[in-house]
Amino acid sequence: MKLTVSTTIRLTGDVMTRLLLVLMGILIVPSMGVSQDTKLSFDKRLTDYEYPFEASIHQFSSQRHDLEMAYMYLPASDKSKPVVTLLHGKNFTGAYWEDTAKWLRGQGYGVLIPDQIGFGKSSKPKDYQYSFAALASNTKGLLSSLKIDETIVVGHSMGGMLASRFALLYPHATERLVLVNPIGLENYLQYVQYKDADFFYHNELNQSPEKIVSYQKKNYYDGEWNDDFALLTQPLVGWVQGPDWKDIAYVNALTYDMIFTQPVVEEFKDFQVPVCLILGTRDRTGPGRNWKRDGVEYELGRYDQLGTKVKARNPDIEVVELPGLGHLPHIENSALFQEAFELGLK
C-alpha cells in the first residue's frame, strides 16, 4: 500500500506563533553553562550512564560474533495501538528519544528503542562489517524475539538511512515509515571524495569535549545552548575521556563508511509502505562537505530544498516541514515536533 498524500505540509499559523514564543523565551533565558567535567568518563558499554527506561539485552550471533544489543521496551498500554520502533542517529544513543517515548506511551503506543551494534550500550566489535542491511537484520531479530510482527519504524539522522533500509527489506514488518531529518537524502559520493576508515579514525582521535559541544551548538541548534542540549553530549564526552576511547573511535570510523557507500535515497521510489518525511528546514547537515570533489558547486544539506527533491523521486511520500527548526526537531521543540509526528503516525 502506498500513501496517496502528495502535498508538502508546513506547520504555520498558531503553531508557528507558539514556536516564535518558545524561541523568544530561549533568547531571554540566561546562557547556560556547558559542564566541563573532566571526571566524566564512560567505558565502551556506557555502564555507568543511566538510561531513562530500563535497558535490556538481546543476545544473538552475527558474523562469528556473540553480540549483545541493548534496548528499551515499553509495551503498549492500548492493545489496539502498534509498537513504534525508534532508531537513533550516529552521534546519539537511544536515550535521546525519552520525551518522544513518553509522549507515544501517553497515546497508548508501545515503544521499542534499540541501541544498534556499535552504538550506545550495545556491543562494539572492531572487525564487524557495519552495513545498514546488517543493522536492519539485527533489528528484525530483536523484533522477532519480542514477538512483534509489525511496527511503525521511525528513524532520525543516520537512523533514517537505517529505517529506510529496514522498510525496503522488511515491508511486511513495517506498518509505516517516519523519517525525521534523516541524512542520506543525497547520494554523497556523487559530490564528495571517498575517504577510508583511517581518515575518520584520525579525525575521531582528535575529538575533545570542547569540539563536541562546539559542533553540536553550531550545527544542531543554530548557536543556541542550554542544559538539556548539554546533557545529550555526556555519552560522547565521557567516551572521549574514558578508558576505551581508541576502540570506540575506530568503531565510529567504521560506521562512517556505510553513510557514504550505501546510499538508500536511490531506492526511495521502491517503498511499499506509507512514508512521512519530517524536516526541520533550518538543518544544513551535509556529510563530506569539507572534502567535495574538485569543481563541485552543489550545496549539500539544504533541508529547506530536500523535501521537494524527495517528492520528485516519489510523490507518494508525505513531507512535513518545520520552519525554524534544525537537525533535532524532537529535542529543540518537542511540542511542535509531536504535532508533526502525529501526522506521520496516522
BELWORA-V27924 format. One record per pair of residues at least 6 apart in sequence whose C-alpha atoms are under 6 Angstrom apart, sorted by the first residue. I is the first residue (numbers start at 1). J is the second residue. Records with the same first field share a line. If there is no record, write none. Layout:
BEGIN
I: J ; J
END
This chain:
BEGIN
1: 272 ; 273
2: 273 ; 274
3: 274 ; 316
4: 316
5: 316 ; 318
6: 315 ; 316
8: 319 ; 320
9: 320 ; 321
10: 320 ; 321
11: 322
32: 226
40: 238
41: 238 ; 241 ; 242
42: 238 ; 239 ; 242
43: 242 ; 244
44: 244
45: 121
46: 121
51: 95
55: 71 ; 72
56: 70 ; 71
57: 68 ; 69 ; 70
58: 68 ; 69
59: 67 ; 68
60: 66 ; 67
61: 67
67: 123
68: 122 ; 123
69: 122
70: 114 ; 115 ; 121 ; 122
71: 113 ; 114 ; 115
72: 112 ; 113
73: 111 ; 112
74: 110 ; 111
75: 110
76: 108 ; 109 ; 110
77: 108
78: 108
81: 109
82: 109
83: 109 ; 110 ; 111 ; 151
84: 110 ; 111 ; 151 ; 152
85: 111 ; 112 ; 113 ; 153 ; 154
86: 113 ; 154
87: 155 ; 159
88: 94 ; 156 ; 159
89: 156 ; 157 ; 158 ; 159
90: 158
93: 120
94: 113 ; 115
115: 122
117: 123
118: 124
126: 251
131: 258
132: 162
136: 166
149: 173
150: 173 ; 174
151: 174 ; 175
152: 174 ; 175 ; 176
153: 177
154: 177 ; 178 ; 179
155: 163 ; 179
156: 180 ; 181 ; 182
157: 181 ; 182 ; 183
158: 183
160: 179 ; 182
167: 174
176: 273 ; 274
177: 275
178: 275 ; 276 ; 277
179: 277
180: 278
181: 279 ; 327
185: 265
187: 263
188: 260
191: 292 ; 293
192: 288 ; 291 ; 292 ; 293
193: 292 ; 293
197: 253 ; 254
200: 253
201: 249 ; 250 ; 253
204: 249
209: 237
217: 223
220: 326 ; 327
239: 245
269: 313 ; 314
275: 317
276: 317 ; 318 ; 319 ; 344
277: 319
278: 320 ; 321
279: 321 ; 322
280: 322 ; 325 ; 326
281: 303 ; 304 ; 322 ; 323
282: 324 ; 325 ; 326
283: 303 ; 326 ; 327
284: 301 ; 302
285: 301
286: 300 ; 301
329: 337
330: 337
END
